[in-house]
Amino acid sequence: MVRKSANTLVLVIFLLIGLVIGSFIGDLLSGTIDLLSFGKTIGFDPFTLDLVFLKLTLGLEFTINLASILGLLLALMIYKKI
């Protein structure tokens, strides 16, 4: 059972690294290859919950572009090879 959860954790880490590196490369090359920077932002704007004694602000936003998807697919292929 530990082996399966360890494999899942490694997969998630690989996918996150692939997304980050892909997004970074997409931003770096956005001036030369415009197609890589094409993407969409998904999420919701920050909102504040004020309970007098506690003030909580929450927000979540993901920006996915074509380069990050390519990085995700590359990370998945590398994971399957190991």
Distance bins in CASP14 RR format, pairs under 12 A and 6 or more apart:
PFRMAT RR
TARGET T0000
AUTHOR 0000-0000-0000
RMODE 2
METHOD distances of the structure
MODEL  1
1 7 0 0 0 0 0 1 0 0 0 0 0
1 8 0 0 0 0 0 1 0 0 0 0 0
2 8 0 0 0 0 0 1 0 0 0 0 0
2 9 0 0 0 0 0 1 0 0 0 0 0
3 9 0 0 0 0 0 1 0 0 0 0 0
3 10 0 0 0 0 0 1 0 0 0 0 0
4 10 0 0 0 0 0 1 0 0 0 0 0
4 11 0 0 0 0 0 1 0 0 0 0 0
5 11 0 0 0 0 0 1 0 0 0 0 0
5 12 0 0 0 0 0 1 0 0 0 0 0
6 12 0 0 0 0 0 1 0 0 0 0 0
6 13 0 0 0 0 0 1 0 0 0 0 0
7 13 0 0 0 0 0 1 0 0 0 0 0
7 14 0 0 0 0 0 1 0 0 0 0 0
7 79 0 0 0 0 1 0 0 0 0 0 0
7 80 0 0 0 0 0 1 0 0 0 0 0
7 82 0 0 0 0 0 1 0 0 0 0 0
8 14 0 0 0 0 0 1 0 0 0 0 0
8 15 0 0 0 0 0 1 0 0 0 0 0
8 79 0 0 0 0 0 1 0 0 0 0 0
9 15 0 0 0 0 0 1 0 0 0 0 0
9 16 0 0 0 0 0 1 0 0 0 0 0
9 79 0 0 0 0 0 1 0 0 0 0 0
10 16 0 0 0 0 0 1 0 0 0 0 0
10 17 0 0 0 0 0 1 0 0 0 0 0
10 75 0 0 0 0 0 1 0 0 0 0 0
10 76 0 0 0 0 0 1 0 0 0 0 0
10 78 0 0 0 0 0 1 0 0 0 0 0
10 79 1 0 0 1 0 0 0 0 0 0 0
10 80 0 0 0 0 0 1 0 0 0 0 0
10 82 0 0 0 0 1 0 0 0 0 0 0
11 17 0 0 0 0 0 1 0 0 0 0 0
11 18 0 0 0 0 0 1 0 0 0 0 0
11 72 0 0 0 0 0 1 0 0 0 0 0
11 75 0 0 0 0 1 0 0 0 0 0 0
11 76 0 0 0 0 1 0 0 0 0 0 0
11 78 0 0 0 0 0 1 0 0 0 0 0
11 79 1 0 1 0 0 0 0 0 0 0 0
11 80 0 0 0 0 1 0 0 0 0 0 0
11 82 0 0 0 0 0 1 0 0 0 0 0
12 18 0 0 0 0 0 1 0 0 0 0 0
12 19 0 0 0 0 0 1 0 0 0 0 0
12 72 0 0 0 0 0 1 0 0 0 0 0
12 75 0 0 0 0 0 1 0 0 0 0 0
12 76 0 0 0 0 0 1 0 0 0 0 0
12 79 0 0 0 0 1 0 0 0 0 0 0
13 19 0 0 0 0 0 1 0 0 0 0 0
13 20 0 0 0 0 0 1 0 0 0 0 0
13 75 0 0 0 0 1 0 0 0 0 0 0
13 78 0 0 0 0 0 1 0 0 0 0 0
13 79 0 0 0 0 1 0 0 0 0 0 0
14 20 0 0 0 0 0 1 0 0 0 0 0
14 21 0 0 0 0 0 1 0 0 0 0 0
14 71 0 0 0 0 0 1 0 0 0 0 0
14 72 0 0 0 0 1 0 0 0 0 0 0
14 73 0 0 0 0 0 1 0 0 0 0 0
14 74 0 0 0 0 1 0 0 0 0 0 0
14 75 1 0 1 0 0 0 0 0 0 0 0
14 76 1 0 0 1 0 0 0 0 0 0 0
14 77 0 0 0 0 1 0 0 0 0 0 0
14 78 1 0 0 1 0 0 0 0 0 0 0
14 79 1 0 1 0 0 0 0 0 0 0 0
14 80 0 0 0 0 1 0 0 0 0 0 0
14 81 0 0 0 0 0 1 0 0 0 0 0
14 82 0 0 0 0 1 0 0 0 0 0 0
15 21 0 0 0 0 0 1 0 0 0 0 0
15 22 0 0 0 0 0 1 0 0 0 0 0
15 68 0 0 0 0 0 1 0 0 0 0 0
15 69 0 0 0 0 0 1 0 0 0 0 0
15 71 0 0 0 0 1 0 0 0 0 0 0
15 72 1 0 1 0 0 0 0 0 0 0 0
15 73 0 0 0 0 1 0 0 0 0 0 0
15 74 0 0 0 0 0 1 0 0 0 0 0
15 75 1 0 1 0 0 0 0 0 0 0 0
15 76 1 0 0 1 0 0 0 0 0 0 0
15 77 0 0 0 0 0 1 0 0 0 0 0
15 78 0 0 0 0 0 1 0 0 0 0 0
15 79 1 0 0 1 0 0 0 0 0 0 0
15 80 0 0 0 0 0 1 0 0 0 0 0
16 22 0 0 0 0 0 1 0 0 0 0 0
16 23 0 0 0 0 0 1 0 0 0 0 0
16 62 0 0 0 0 0 1 0 0 0 0 0
16 68 0 0 0 0 0 1 0 0 0 0 0
16 71 0 0 0 0 0 1 0 0 0 0 0
16 72 0 0 0 0 1 0 0 0 0 0 0
16 75 0 0 0 0 1 0 0 0 0 0 0
16 76 0 0 0 0 0 1 0 0 0 0 0
16 79 0 0 0 0 0 1 0 0 0 0 0
17 23 0 0 0 0 0 1 0 0 0 0 0
17 24 0 0 0 0 0 1 0 0 0 0 0
17 68 0 0 0 0 0 1 0 0 0 0 0
17 71 0 0 0 0 1 0 0 0 0 0 0
17 72 0 0 0 0 1 0 0 0 0 0 0
17 74 0 0 0 0 0 1 0 0 0 0 0
17 75 1 0 0 1 0 0 0 0 0 0 0
17 76 0 0 0 0 0 1 0 0 0 0 0
17 78 0 0 0 0 1 0 0 0 0 0 0
17 79 0 0 0 0 0 1 0 0 0 0 0
18 24 0 0 0 0 1 0 0 0 0 0 0
18 25 0 0 0 0 1 0 0 0 0 0 0
18 26 0 0 0 0 0 1 0 0 0 0 0
18 67 0 0 0 0 0 1 0 0 0 0 0
18 68 1 0 0 1 0 0 0 0 0 0 0
18 69 0 0 0 0 1 0 0 0 0 0 0
18 70 0 0 0 0 1 0 0 0 0 0 0
18 71 1 0 1 0 0 0 0 0 0 0 0
18 72 1 0 1 0 0 0 0 0 0 0 0
18 73 0 0 0 0 1 0 0 0 0 0 0
18 74 1 0 0 1 0 0 0 0 0 0 0
18 75 1 1 0 0 0 0 0 0 0 0 0
18 76 0 0 0 0 1 0 0 0 0 0 0
18 77 0 0 0 0 0 1 0 0 0 0 0
18 78 0 0 0 0 1 0 0 0 0 0 0
18 79 0 0 0 0 1 0 0 0 0 0 0
19 25 0 0 0 0 0 1 0 0 0 0 0
19 26 0 0 0 0 0 1 0 0 0 0 0
19 62 0 0 0 0 1 0 0 0 0 0 0
19 63 0 0 0 0 0 1 0 0 0 0 0
19 64 1 0 0 1 0 0 0 0 0 0 0
19 65 0 0 0 0 1 0 0 0 0 0 0
19 67 0 0 0 0 1 0 0 0 0 0 0
19 68 1 0 1 0 0 0 0 0 0 0 0
19 69 0 0 0 0 1 0 0 0 0 0 0
19 70 0 0 0 0 0 1 0 0 0 0 0
19 71 1 0 0 1 0 0 0 0 0 0 0
19 72 1 0 1 0 0 0 0 0 0 0 0
19 73 0 0 0 0 0 1 0 0 0 0 0
19 74 0 0 0 0 0 1 0 0 0 0 0
19 75 1 0 0 1 0 0 0 0 0 0 0
19 76 0 0 0 0 0 1 0 0 0 0 0
20 26 0 0 0 0 0 1 0 0 0 0 0
20 27 0 0 0 0 0 1 0 0 0 0 0
20 62 0 0 0 0 0 1 0 0 0 0 0
20 63 0 0 0 0 0 1 0 0 0 0 0
20 64 0 0 0 0 0 1 0 0 0 0 0
20 67 0 0 0 0 0 1 0 0 0 0 0
20 68 0 0 0 0 1 0 0 0 0 0 0
20 71 0 0 0 0 1 0 0 0 0 0 0
20 72 0 0 0 0 1 0 0 0 0 0 0
20 75 0 0 0 0 1 0 0 0 0 0 0
21 27 0 0 0 0 0 1 0 0 0 0 0
21 28 0 0 0 0 0 1 0 0 0 0 0
21 67 0 0 0 0 1 0 0 0 0 0 0
21 68 0 0 0 0 1 0 0 0 0 0 0
21 70 0 0 0 0 1 0 0 0 0 0 0
21 71 1 0 0 1 0 0 0 0 0 0 0
21 72 0 0 0 0 1 0 0 0 0 0 0
21 74 0 0 0 0 1 0 0 0 0 0 0
21 75 1 0 0 1 0 0 0 0 0 0 0
21 78 0 0 0 0 0 1 0 0 0 0 0
22 28 0 0 0 0 1 0 0 0 0 0 0
22 29 0 0 0 0 1 0 0 0 0 0 0
22 30 0 0 0 0 0 1 0 0 0 0 0
22 36 0 0 0 0 1 0 0 0 0 0 0
22 37 0 0 0 0 0 1 0 0 0 0 0
22 63 0 0 0 0 0 1 0 0 0 0 0
22 64 0 0 0 0 0 1 0 0 0 0 0
22 65 0 0 0 0 1 0 0 0 0 0 0
22 66 0 0 0 0 1 0 0 0 0 0 0
22 67 1 0 1 0 0 0 0 0 0 0 0
22 68 1 0 1 0 0 0 0 0 0 0 0
22 69 0 0 0 0 1 0 0 0 0 0 0
22 70 1 0 0 1 0 0 0 0 0 0 0
22 71 1 0 1 0 0 0 0 0 0 0 0
22 72 1 0 0 1 0 0 0 0 0 0 0
22 73 0 0 0 0 0 1 0 0 0 0 0
22 74 0 0 0 0 1 0 0 0 0 0 0
22 75 0 0 0 0 1 0 0 0 0 0 0
23 29 0 0 0 0 0 1 0 0 0 0 0
23 30 0 0 0 0 0 1 0 0 0 0 0
23 36 0 0 0 0 1 0 0 0 0 0 0
23 37 0 0 0 0 1 0 0 0 0 0 0
23 39 0 0 0 0 0 1 0 0 0 0 0
23 41 0 0 0 0 0 1 0 0 0 0 0
23 62 0 0 0 0 0 1 0 0 0 0 0
23 63 1 0 0 1 0 0 0 0 0 0 0
23 64 0 0 0 0 1 0 0 0 0 0 0
23 65 1 0 0 1 0 0 0 0 0 0 0
23 66 0 0 0 0 0 1 0 0 0 0 0
23 67 1 0 0 1 0 0 0 0 0 0 0
23 68 1 0 1 0 0 0 0 0 0 0 0
23 69 0 0 0 0 1 0 0 0 0 0 0
23 70 0 0 0 0 0 1 0 0 0 0 0
23 71 0 0 0 0 1 0 0 0 0 0 0
23 72 0 0 0 0 1 0 0 0 0 0 0
24 30 0 0 0 0 0 1 0 0 0 0 0
24 36 0 0 0 0 0 1 0 0 0 0 0
24 37 0 0 0 0 0 1 0 0 0 0 0
24 63 0 0 0 0 0 1 0 0 0 0 0
24 65 0 0 0 0 0 1 0 0 0 0 0
24 67 0 0 0 0 1 0 0 0 0 0 0
24 68 0 0 0 0 1 0 0 0 0 0 0
24 71 0 0 0 0 1 0 0 0 0 0 0
25 32 0 0 0 0 0 1 0 0 0 0 0
25 33 0 0 0 0 1 0 0 0 0 0 0
25 36 1 0 0 1 0 0 0 0 0 0 0
25 37 0 0 0 0 0 1 0 0 0 0 0
25 65 0 0 0 0 1 0 0 0 0 0 0
25 66 0 0 0 0 0 1 0 0 0 0 0
25 67 1 0 1 0 0 0 0 0 0 0 0
25 68 0 0 0 0 1 0 0 0 0 0 0
25 69 0 0 0 0 0 1 0 0 0 0 0
25 70 0 0 0 0 1 0 0 0 0 0 0
25 71 1 0 0 1 0 0 0 0 0 0 0
25 74 0 0 0 0 0 1 0 0 0 0 0
26 32 0 0 0 0 0 1 0 0 0 0 0
26 33 1 0 0 1 0 0 0 0 0 0 0
26 34 0 0 0 0 0 1 0 0 0 0 0
26 35 0 0 0 0 1 0 0 0 0 0 0
26 36 1 0 1 0 0 0 0 0 0 0 0
26 37 1 0 1 0 0 0 0 0 0 0 0
26 38 0 0 0 0 1 0 0 0 0 0 0
26 39 0 0 0 0 1 0 0 0 0 0 0
26 63 0 0 0 0 0 1 0 0 0 0 0
26 64 0 0 0 0 0 1 0 0 0 0 0
26 65 1 0 0 1 0 0 0 0 0 0 0
26 66 1 0 0 1 0 0 0 0 0 0 0
26 67 1 1 0 0 0 0 0 0 0 0 0
26 68 1 0 0 1 0 0 0 0 0 0 0
26 69 0 0 0 0 0 1 0 0 0 0 0
26 70 0 0 0 0 1 0 0 0 0 0 0
26 71 0 0 0 0 1 0 0 0 0 0 0
27 33 0 0 0 0 0 1 0 0 0 0 0
27 36 0 0 0 0 1 0 0 0 0 0 0
27 37 1 0 0 1 0 0 0 0 0 0 0
27 39 0 0 0 0 0 1 0 0 0 0 0
27 63 0 0 0 0 1 0 0 0 0 0 0
27 65 0 0 0 0 1 0 0 0 0 0 0
27 66 0 0 0 0 0 1 0 0 0 0 0
27 67 1 0 0 1 0 0 0 0 0 0 0
27 68 0 0 0 0 1 0 0 0 0 0 0
28 36 0 0 0 0 1 0 0 0 0 0 0
28 37 0 0 0 0 1 0 0 0 0 0 0
28 65 0 0 0 0 0 1 0 0 0 0 0
28 67 0 0 0 0 1 0 0 0 0 0 0
29 35 0 0 0 0 1 0 0 0 0 0 0
29 36 1 0 1 0 0 0 0 0 0 0 0
29 37 1 0 0 1 0 0 0 0 0 0 0
29 38 0 0 0 0 0 1 0 0 0 0 0
29 65 0 0 0 0 0 1 0 0 0 0 0
29 66 0 0 0 0 0 1 0 0 0 0 0
29 67 1 0 0 1 0 0 0 0 0 0 0
29 70 0 0 0 0 0 1 0 0 0 0 0
30 36 1 0 0 1 0 0 0 0 0 0 0
30 37 1 1 0 0 0 0 0 0 0 0 0
30 38 0 0 0 0 1 0 0 0 0 0 0
30 39 0 0 0 0 0 1 0 0 0 0 0
30 65 0 0 0 0 1 0 0 0 0 0 0
30 66 0 0 0 0 0 1 0 0 0 0 0
30 67 0 0 0 0 1 0 0 0 0 0 0
31 37 1 0 0 1 0 0 0 0 0 0 0
31 67 0 0 0 0 0 1 0 0 0 0 0
33 65 0 0 0 0 0 1 0 0 0 0 0
33 66 0 0 0 0 1 0 0 0 0 0 0
33 67 0 0 0 0 1 0 0 0 0 0 0
33 70 0 0 0 0 0 1 0 0 0 0 0
34 65 0 0 0 0 0 1 0 0 0 0 0
34 66 0 0 0 0 1 0 0 0 0 0 0
34 67 0 0 0 0 0 1 0 0 0 0 0
35 65 0 0 0 0 1 0 0 0 0 0 0
35 66 1 0 0 1 0 0 0 0 0 0 0
35 67 0 0 0 0 1 0 0 0 0 0 0
35 69 0 0 0 0 0 1 0 0 0 0 0
35 70 0 0 0 0 0 1 0 0 0 0 0
36 65 1 0 0 1 0 0 0 0 0 0 0
36 66 1 0 1 0 0 0 0 0 0 0 0
36 67 1 0 1 0 0 0 0 0 0 0 0
36 68 0 0 0 0 1 0 0 0 0 0 0
36 69 0 0 0 0 1 0 0 0 0 0 0
36 70 1 0 0 1 0 0 0 0 0 0 0
36 71 0 0 0 0 0 1 0 0 0 0 0
37 63 0 0 0 0 0 1 0 0 0 0 0
37 64 0 0 0 0 0 1 0 0 0 0 0
37 65 1 0 1 0 0 0 0 0 0 0 0
37 66 1 0 0 1 0 0 0 0 0 0 0
37 67 1 0 0 1 0 0 0 0 0 0 0
37 68 0 0 0 0 0 1 0 0 0 0 0
38 63 0 0 0 0 0 1 0 0 0 0 0
38 64 0 0 0 0 0 1 0 0 0 0 0
38 65 1 0 0 1 0 0 0 0 0 0 0
38 66 1 0 1 0 0 0 0 0 0 0 0
38 67 0 0 0 0 1 0 0 0 0 0 0
38 68 0 0 0 0 0 1 0 0 0 0 0
38 69 0 0 0 0 0 1 0 0 0 0 0
38 70 0 0 0 0 0 1 0 0 0 0 0
39 62 0 0 0 0 0 1 0 0 0 0 0
39 63 1 0 0 1 0 0 0 0 0 0 0
39 64 1 0 0 1 0 0 0 0 0 0 0
39 65 1 0 1 0 0 0 0 0 0 0 0
39 66 1 0 0 1 0 0 0 0 0 0 0
39 67 0 0 0 0 1 0 0 0 0 0 0
39 68 0 0 0 0 1 0 0 0 0 0 0
39 69 0 0 0 0 1 0 0 0 0 0 0
39 70 0 0 0 0 0 1 0 0 0 0 0
40 61 0 0 0 0 0 1 0 0 0 0 0
40 62 0 0 0 0 1 0 0 0 0 0 0
40 63 1 0 0 1 0 0 0 0 0 0 0
40 64 1 0 1 0 0 0 0 0 0 0 0
40 65 1 0 0 1 0 0 0 0 0 0 0
40 66 0 0 0 0 0 1 0 0 0 0 0
40 68 0 0 0 0 0 1 0 0 0 0 0
40 69 0 0 0 0 0 1 0 0 0 0 0
41 60 0 0 0 0 0 1 0 0 0 0 0
41 61 1 0 0 1 0 0 0 0 0 0 0
41 62 1 0 0 1 0 0 0 0 0 0 0
41 63 1 0 1 0 0 0 0 0 0 0 0
41 64 1 0 0 1 0 0 0 0 0 0 0
41 65 0 0 0 0 1 0 0 0 0 0 0
41 68 0 0 0 0 0 1 0 0 0 0 0
42 60 0 0 0 0 1 0 0 0 0 0 0
42 61 1 0 0 1 0 0 0 0 0 0 0
42 62 1 0 1 0 0 0 0 0 0 0 0
42 63 1 0 0 1 0 0 0 0 0 0 0
42 64 1 0 0 1 0 0 0 0 0 0 0
42 65 0 0 0 0 0 1 0 0 0 0 0
43 58 0 0 0 0 0 1 0 0 0 0 0
43 59 1 0 0 1 0 0 0 0 0 0 0
43 60 1 0 1 0 0 0 0 0 0 0 0
43 61 1 0 1 0 0 0 0 0 0 0 0
43 62 1 0 0 1 0 0 0 0 0 0 0
43 63 0 0 0 0 1 0 0 0 0 0 0
43 64 0 0 0 0 0 1 0 0 0 0 0
44 58 0 0 0 0 1 0 0 0 0 0 0
44 59 1 0 0 1 0 0 0 0 0 0 0
44 60 1 0 0 1 0 0 0 0 0 0 0
44 61 1 0 0 1 0 0 0 0 0 0 0
44 62 0 0 0 0 0 1 0 0 0 0 0
45 57 0 0 0 0 0 1 0 0 0 0 0
45 58 0 0 0 0 1 0 0 0 0 0 0
45 59 1 0 0 1 0 0 0 0 0 0 0
45 60 0 0 0 0 1 0 0 0 0 0 0
45 61 0 0 0 0 1 0 0 0 0 0 0
46 56 0 0 0 0 0 1 0 0 0 0 0
46 57 1 0 1 0 0 0 0 0 0 0 0
46 58 1 0 0 1 0 0 0 0 0 0 0
46 59 1 0 1 0 0 0 0 0 0 0 0
46 60 0 0 0 0 1 0 0 0 0 0 0
46 61 0 0 0 0 1 0 0 0 0 0 0
47 55 0 0 0 0 0 1 0 0 0 0 0
47 56 0 0 0 0 1 0 0 0 0 0 0
47 57 1 0 0 1 0 0 0 0 0 0 0
47 58 1 0 0 1 0 0 0 0 0 0 0
47 59 1 0 0 1 0 0 0 0 0 0 0
47 60 0 0 0 0 0 1 0 0 0 0 0
48 54 0 0 0 0 0 1 0 0 0 0 0
48 55 1 0 0 1 0 0 0 0 0 0 0
48 56 1 0 0 1 0 0 0 0 0 0 0
48 57 1 0 1 0 0 0 0 0 0 0 0
48 58 0 0 0 0 1 0 0 0 0 0 0
48 59 0 0 0 0 1 0 0 0 0 0 0
49 55 1 0 0 1 0 0 0 0 0 0 0
49 56 1 0 1 0 0 0 0 0 0 0 0
49 57 1 0 0 1 0 0 0 0 0 0 0
49 58 1 0 0 1 0 0 0 0 0 0 0
49 59 0 0 0 0 0 1 0 0 0 0 0
50 56 1 0 0 1 0 0 0 0 0 0 0
50 57 0 0 0 0 1 0 0 0 0 0 0
62 68 0 0 0 0 1 0 0 0 0 0 0
63 69 0 0 0 0 0 1 0 0 0 0 0
64 70 0 0 0 0 0 1 0 0 0 0 0
64 71 0 0 0 0 0 1 0 0 0 0 0
64 72 0 0 0 0 1 0 0 0 0 0 0
65 71 0 0 0 0 0 1 0 0 0 0 0
65 72 0 0 0 0 0 1 0 0 0 0 0
66 72 0 0 0 0 0 1 0 0 0 0 0
66 73 0 0 0 0 0 1 0 0 0 0 0
67 73 0 0 0 0 0 1 0 0 0 0 0
67 74 0 0 0 0 0 1 0 0 0 0 0
68 74 0 0 0 0 0 1 0 0 0 0 0
68 75 0 0 0 0 0 1 0 0 0 0 0
69 75 0 0 0 0 0 1 0 0 0 0 0
69 76 0 0 0 0 0 1 0 0 0 0 0
70 76 0 0 0 0 0 1 0 0 0 0 0
70 77 0 0 0 0 0 1 0 0 0 0 0
71 77 0 0 0 0 1 0 0 0 0 0 0
71 78 0 0 0 0 1 0 0 0 0 0 0
71 79 0 0 0 0 0 1 0 0 0 0 0
72 78 0 0 0 0 0 1 0 0 0 0 0
72 79 0 0 0 0 0 1 0 0 0 0 0
73 79 0 0 0 0 0 1 0 0 0 0 0
73 80 0 0 0 0 0 1 0 0 0 0 0
74 80 0 0 0 0 0 1 0 0 0 0 0
74 81 0 0 0 0 0 1 0 0 0 0 0
75 81 0 0 0 0 0 1 0 0 0 0 0
75 82 0 0 0 0 0 1 0 0 0 0 0
76 82 0 0 0 0 0 1 0 0 0 0 0
END
